[in-house]
Amino acid sequence: MRQSPVLPILQIVHRPGILDLSWGHPDPAVLPVAALRRATATVLERYGAEALTYGAERGPGPLIEWICTRLAHTDARAPEPTDVVITAGASQALDLLCTLCTTPGDTVLVESPTYHLAVRILRDHPLELVAIPADANGINIDMLETLLAQLARCGKRARMLYCVPTHHNPTGSCMSLERRRALATVAAEHGVLLVEDDVYRELSYDAPAPPSVWSIAPPGTVARIGSFSKSLAPGLRLGYLTSDALLTQRLIGSGLLDSGGGLNPFVALTVAEVCASGDFDATVAHLCATYRERRDALAGGLRDHLPPGCRFTVPGGGFFQWVELPEGIDAGALLPHAEQAGVAYLPGSRFYLNEPRHNTLRLAFSLYPPHQLIEAARRLGEAITAVA
Ligand SMILES: Cc1ncc(COP(=O)(O)O)c(C=O)c1O
């Protein structure tokens, strides 16, 4: 009999000898295995076969109610249950929004730099993507208004705008409240659906996350997408969307949810139990303490080891440290030298829709313990010094 090839179960690929800070993945050591084992047993005990059949299109009531209560504490406004839809992660929520809220050829605005894999999802749809430059404080509102006026002069209108205002991937920046208000106003005035990617809200290390744009915008103008990937575990493939009843009704009336009966209902019930039992709070507290220490270790290592001319701002949450190299050093060209020194990262150019800044790079501090992050910073400093 032919031996079947061994297929992988993980996305990540480890390269021996390299501290690979290119992966925005959690450390397996911090994933809540025991909490999920307990919750799974409780859910099967409590609901029996009902946990295993097609679920309600919107998602299970216990999880939706918990999300509403949680956001009452972590955001400036709690959604009503009819504002919420459970999704198979933030990625799937974005894909569903593209499917149901755009038509082929529509213009979709994307902050730049931005989460590169969201761009891949947007590109799975026949849309015209247009970059809006962002600075350390998020989307440049003047440029956004100019762009919207230009589109209007051509008889076009932007259908959607994708952005990550809180603990940004890749830059780690957090949009100010003033800028959030301005963004909400401009998007509402121009009838652009704002897709607010809010997956890092729970991972705030210094102060609570600012109000979401969803919470301060006129109802019906923002779809905020959240996730349990960062606060519990990405393998759950579970997230949610908050918008208004009109939009959520459209989503739950889709063929996908009608045919499939809610997204990942068993996982959603299990996560509802993790939340109700107090294990969610304990996990998030542990994650924040762990990632805060890692962020600080990496920042300390970069301060000690990067040569003069490198610049970075320590992020207040999330997974990522953005670094600017001295002008003239191309992070893509530097990468083979860095790998030779035993460290890897993602060149910043990967996150721009166009006009990339080649002297930037993204480091994820989620995967490695502090001592390895300090060593990674030392190796990076060595590689930069060698090419400078
Ligand atoms: C900004 C941002 N959005 C979405 C995701 C993916 O979320 P999910 O796992 O819920 O699909 C990530 C993961 O890295 C992310 O950084």
The ligand as an SDF file (V2000), in Angstrom:
LIG
                    3D

 16 16  0  0  0  0  0  0  0  0999 V2000
   -6.2250   43.6310   11.3320 C   0  0  0  0  0  0  0  0  0  0  0  0
   -6.5870   42.1890   11.2460 C   0  0  0  0  0  0  0  0  0  0  0  0
   -7.8030   41.8430   10.8260 N   0  0  0  0  0  0  0  0  0  0  0  0
   -8.1820   40.5580   10.7250 C   0  0  0  0  0  0  0  0  0  0  0  0
   -7.3210   39.5450   11.0480 C   0  0  0  0  0  0  0  0  0  0  0  0
   -7.7750   38.1240   10.8930 C   0  0  0  0  0  0  0  0  0  0  0  0
   -8.8720   37.9010   11.7690 O   0  0  0  0  0  0  0  0  0  0  0  0
   -9.6200   36.5020   11.8050 P   0  0  0  0  0  0  0  0  0  0  0  0
   -8.6560   35.4790   12.2950 O   0  0  0  0  0  0  0  0  0  0  0  0
  -10.7490   36.7280   12.7720 O   0  0  0  0  0  0  0  0  0  0  0  0
  -10.1160   36.2140   10.4330 O   0  0  0  0  0  0  0  0  0  0  0  0
   -6.0250   39.8520   11.4780 C   0  0  0  0  0  0  0  0  0  0  0  0
   -5.0670   38.7750   11.8060 C   0  0  0  0  0  0  0  0  0  0  0  0
   -3.8810   38.9610   11.7920 O   0  0  0  0  0  0  0  0  0  0  0  0
   -5.6600   41.2000   11.5810 C   0  0  0  0  0  0  0  0  0  0  0  0
   -4.4390   41.5590   11.9850 O   0  0  0  0  0  0  0  0  0  0  0  0
  1  2  1  0
  2  3  1  0
  2 15  2  0
  3  4  2  0
  4  5  1  0
  5  6  1  0
  5 12  2  0
  6  7  1  0
  7  8  1  0
  8  9  2  0
  8 10  1  0
  8 11  1  0
 12 13  1  0
 12 15  1  0
 13 14  2  0
 15 16  1  0
M  END
$$$$
